[in-house]
């Protein structure tokens, strides 16, 4: 959480993060604790198969969203949720981020979808986000913010930063005119290339 603030992805007490720990359990940031005051022992441990159980600290109000993402997507080992400026602005327009730039593929698809609005912390919001993440590692949340997943917290945070930059670039394009959108065929080629991106040879 401190890293999310340092990167400008969150301010104050907004946002939350979680990580899968072993079979059927995960750690999530507590509710209402400022990142500067957060320590490792304040992370709240929860079970995927259960509702919230009493803890010394309350888990983030978005615990359902994290739980359901872990339950639905085995490849998601970490989740970060931010209210970063550009991504939230696009989300407040109710827009997905289309393939205006090939790097949109970094989130796993030919667009970055926007989950429909529902009240924060609700099961409806969780269900909307899980659907928007189908075949993707990140999505926007209408009138709310951004969700990014990854194999590690570092990877999820890095993806959130990438999506924030893309959202900023997309907003700049919209301020001038209508950006050119890459075809599904071209984005499929990019997605294939991304499968080996950053991997060492030999």
N, C-alpha and C positions, 0 to 999 in steps of 0.2 A: 504493500500500500504506500509506503514511503517513496518507492520508486515511481509509482503512478503520479504522485504529487510533484516529484522532482522533474518528471518529463512533461509536466503541464497537462496531464490527462485528467486530473481531478483536482478539486480545491476543497478545503475544509474537510468535512466529514462525509462528503459524497463518495459514492462508489463502494465496491466490495470485491473480494477475491477469495478463491477457494482452491484446494488441491486435494486430489484423491489420495487416500493413504490405505493401501492394502485392499482387501476384498470387502466391498460393501460399506466403506466408511470414508468420510472426508472431513477436512478441516476448513472452516470458514471464518472470516473476520467477524468480530463482534459488532453489535449495533451501537452506533453513536460514539465510538472511541476515535479520537483524532489520531491520524497516522503518526504524528510526532510522539504520542503517548503509548503507541501500540508495542507490545512485547510479545515474544514467541509464546509464552505461557497463557496469553489471553485469547489465542485462537480457540474457537469452539469446535469440538468434535461431535459429529452427527453420523447417524446411520442412514444409508440410502433407503432402507426398507421401512423406516419409521418416520413418524412426525417428530417435531422438536421435543426433546426431553429436557427437564429442568437442568440448568447450568448455572455456574457462578456468574457468567455473563450471558446476556441474550445474544443469539446469533443475528447476523444481518437480517433485516426484514425481507431480503430477497433469497433466503435460504431455499425456498421451493424451486426457484429458477435454477439454482446451482445443482440441487439434488436431481431435478428432472433432466438436466443436460447430461450429467454423469450417467444417469440410468439409461438414457436414450442413445448415447454415443460413447462406445467403449474407447475410442481413440482420444477422447477428451480427458486428459489427466489434470488439467488446470483450467480455471475460468477467471477472467477479470471483467468487471463491469465498471464502466466509466461514464462520466457526464462531460466528456471533452467537448470543447467549444464547437468546432466545425462539424463533427459527427452528430452532435446534438442538434445543431442548427438544421442540418439536412433532415434529420429524423423529425424535427418539428414541422417541416414542410410535408411530412408523410411520404418522402421520396426514397426509393432505392437508389443505390449508386450503380449506374449502368456501366458498360464497358467503354467508357470514354478514354480510358488509358489501359494498356495491357496489364499493368500491375494490379488491377482489380482482381485478377486471377490469384493473387496471393492469399485471398480468403477462401479459395477452393472452388469458385464457380465463375460464371460469366457475368455475374452481378453480385452486389452485396445487398441482400434483401432488407426490407424494413418491416419488422413485426408490427401488427396492428396494436394500437393503444389499449391498455387495460390498467386498472389501478395498481400501483406499485405493491409488491408483496403478495399479490393475488395468484390463485391457481390459473385464472384466465390468462394473466400475463405470462406465466411460466409456459403454458401450452402454446401461446402465440410465438414465443421465442424459440421453443423446441422445433416448431414447424418451419420457422424462417431459417433455422440452421441446417435444414436438410441438405446434404451434399456440400456443406460449407462449414468454415471454421469461425466465421464472424457474421454478425448482423447488426443492423440498427434497430432501435426500439422507438416507435413513434412517440413524439412528445416526451422523450425520456433520455435516451443515450445510446450506448454501444455495449455489445457483448463480444468478447473474443475468447477463443479456446486454444489450447495447445497441449503438447506432450509435457511441457514444463511451464512453470510460472513465467520464466524468462521468455519462452516462446509465445505465450499468450499475451504478455505485455508488449513484446516486439510487434506482434500482429495488430494489437490495439493502436500502437503508434503509427503503423503503416496505414491503417484504415483512417485514422485522424488526418494524416497528410493527404490521402486521396480525397477525403471529404472537403478539405480546404481547397484543393485544386478544382474539384467539381463546382464548388460554390463560386470560385473565381471565373470559371467558364460560364456559368449561368448568368453572372453579372454582365458579361459581354454579349452573349448570344447562346445559340444551341450548339453544343459540342458534337463533333462527329463520333458516332458510336461504331466500334469495331464489330464485325460480323460474328455470329456464333461459330462459324467455321474457323475464323482466325483465332478466336478465344480458345477453341478446342486445341488448336496447335500450341498455343501458349501454355495451356494446362498440361499438355503432354511434356513440354520442355521443363516445366516446373517440377515434375516428378524427380528429375535428376539434378535440380538446381542446388548448388552448394555442396554436392557430394563429392568426396575425393575419389580419384581414379587410382587403380592399382592396389 
